[in-house]
Amino acid sequence: MNRLELIRAYVQQTTGKPLESFRPAPFSGWQVVEALWPLNERFRANLQQIRTITYDRMFEPEADLAVEALVLQGGNWASISPRAWRVLLERQQQLLTVALMLERSGQPMTRVPAELAVAHQSTVAIADVLHGMKLPMPAADRSGFDLPAGALPESSLRRH
């Protein structure tokens, strides 16, 4: 399944309507950060092991299957391989960086169906940016990597 097929399947499953029946709305870098941030909790329990693994492109298809499971079923990632976890961690961390750069520039990061609830828009955004992602930067050495604790700061504290 490619990214667009995944988004179409999710929108159809969620609304009973085809994706094309919705008008697209911009989704900002900050909104993408808010959508991706909860994935930190998925990584946290296994971070000690994940950060010791070298990134291997051969596990990108398995990572895409995990994204599909996340989007379409709420996805339990317990059965994915450690190397696919590593691919997912790298994608998420690089996407957070790109999203914050785009937020700073004022450019939207993606588009989502305008009429969907915010939580569903976030899921569409995750599907769009995380599935099939080609890394914009070389994979980083994550051996000393730690996830920030807690939730994102309240959006009201964000400087404009």
C-alpha positions, 0 to 999 in steps of 0.5 A: 500500500502506498501513502495515498492508498493508506490515506484513502483507506483511513478516510473511507474507514473513518467517515464512510466517504471517499477522500476526494469528497473533502476539501484539503486544508493546510496542516502546519509544522506545529500540528505535525509535531503535535501529531507525532509527539505521542509516538515518543511513548511508544519508543520510550519502553524500548529506547535502550535497545533501539538506540543501539541499532544501526539504521538499515534501509532494508527494514523500511518496508516493515516500518511502513507496515507498522505505520499502516497498522497504526493508522488503520487499527491503532497499531500494536507494534509489539511484533515488529523487529528491532530494526524496523523500530529503529527506522521508525525512530529515525523517521519520527525524529527527522520529521520533528526537525523538518516540521519545526523548520517549516513552522518557523518558515510559515509553510504548511507541512502537509494537507488534510481533509478540512472537515475531519475532527482534529484527531483524524486530521492528525492521523492523516498527517501521520500517514502522509509524512511517516509512511514511505518517508525518505530521510531528508538527512543521513541517519543519525547516531542515536546511541546517546539519544534520549526522549524528552520527558512529558507532553508538548508545552501548551500551544498558548506558550508558543511564540509567534 
